[in-house]
Amino acid sequence: MFRTFLGLAAAGLYCLGLTLPAAALNFDGEWRGEGYAQTDGCASFKIVVSVSGNKFAGKALHAEKDLTIDGRISDDGRLRGEVDYGWFTVAEMSGWMDRDSARGYWRSIKGPDCAGTFSVRKL
């Protein structure tokens, strides 16, 4: 009887668009990859980040300058971050992580109008 009740309760939550919390994935570690420009005249770059808990921080290694990357990861792997040059945020990024890879999109918000994709893998 109790199992039937739990099954009905879970089905009711699903129908309402609610879900039971899933266990958080562990993304901790070192990640490496590349950002690819999809806009003419914009450069691609190497990405080096460390993940600890629900935060990530690192560098976008660009031919002309190194930019700082930092952001947050939700328990289900959605990520949002910023790319900074000095005190200024120059680009935003969003994407998805799983246990050993991440991918997504970035776009500039200052400077040249650039956009592209990124992908990284856990070392």
C-alpha positions in Angstrom: 0.0 0.0 0.0 2.8 2.4 1.0 4.7 1.7 -2.3 1.5 2.4 -4.3 1.1 5.7 -2.5 4.8 6.7 -3.3 4.3 5.7 -6.9 1.1 7.8 -7.2 2.8 10.7 -5.4 5.8 10.6 -7.8 3.4 10.4 -10.8 1.4 13.4 -9.5 4.6 15.5 -9.1 5.7 14.5 -12.6 2.3 15.6 -14.0 2.6 18.9 -12.3 6.1 19.4 -13.8 7.9 18.8 -10.5 10.5 16.2 -10.0 12.2 14.6 -7.1 15.7 15.9 -6.6 18.4 13.9 -8.3 21.8 13.2 -6.7 24.3 15.9 -7.7 27.0 14.8 -10.1 30.6 15.4 -9.1 32.4 17.6 -11.6 35.5 18.3 -9.4 38.8 18.3 -11.2 40.8 19.8 -14.0 39.2 20.4 -17.4 40.9 21.3 -20.8 39.5 22.1 -24.2 38.9 24.8 -26.8 36.6 27.6 -27.6 35.8 27.9 -31.3 34.8 31.2 -33.0 31.9 31.0 -35.4 32.2 34.7 -36.4 34.6 35.9 -39.1 37.5 37.8 -37.7 37.3 36.3 -34.2 39.9 34.0 -32.7 39.6 30.5 -31.2 41.2 29.9 -27.8 42.3 27.2 -25.4 40.4 26.6 -22.2 41.9 25.5 -18.9 39.6 25.4 -15.8 39.3 23.8 -12.4 36.0 22.7 -10.9 35.4 22.5 -7.2 31.9 22.0 -5.9 29.5 24.0 -8.0 32.1 26.6 -9.2 34.6 26.7 -11.9 37.5 29.0 -12.6 40.4 29.2 -15.0 41.7 30.8 -18.2 40.9 31.3 -21.8 44.3 31.3 -23.4 44.1 33.6 -26.4 46.9 34.5 -28.8 46.9 38.1 -27.7 46.0 37.9 -24.0 44.8 35.5 -21.3 41.2 36.0 -20.1 39.8 34.8 -16.8 36.8 32.4 -16.8 34.6 31.8 -13.8 31.1 30.5 -13.2 28.7 28.1 -11.6 27.3 24.7 -12.3 23.9 23.5 -11.2 23.4 20.1 -9.7 22.0 18.8 -13.0 25.1 20.0 -15.0 23.8 23.3 -16.5 26.6 25.9 -16.4 26.8 29.6 -16.7 29.9 31.7 -16.7 31.7 34.9 -17.6 34.9 35.6 -19.4 36.7 38.6 -18.0 39.6 40.8 -19.2 40.9 42.8 -16.2 37.9 44.3 -14.4 35.5 43.9 -17.4 33.3 41.0 -18.4 33.8 40.6 -22.1 31.8 37.4 -22.9 29.1 35.1 -21.4 29.0 31.4 -21.7 26.4 28.7 -21.0 26.2 25.0 -21.6 26.0 21.5 -20.1 28.4 19.2 -18.2 28.3 15.5 -17.7 30.8 13.4 -15.8 33.7 13.8 -18.3 32.8 16.4 -20.8 31.2 19.8 -21.2 30.0 21.8 -24.2 28.1 25.0 -24.9 28.0 28.4 -26.4 29.8 31.8 -25.7 29.1 35.3 -27.0 30.9 38.6 -26.5 29.2 41.4 -24.7 32.0 44.0 -25.1 34.4 44.6 -27.9 34.1 42.9 -31.3 30.8 41.1 -32.0 31.9 37.5 -31.6 30.2 34.2 -30.8 31.0 30.5 -30.9 31.0 27.1 -29.1 33.2 25.5 -26.6 34.0 21.9 -25.5 36.2 20.7 -22.7 37.0 17.3 -21.2 37.9 16.2 -17.7 41.5 15.1 -17.2 
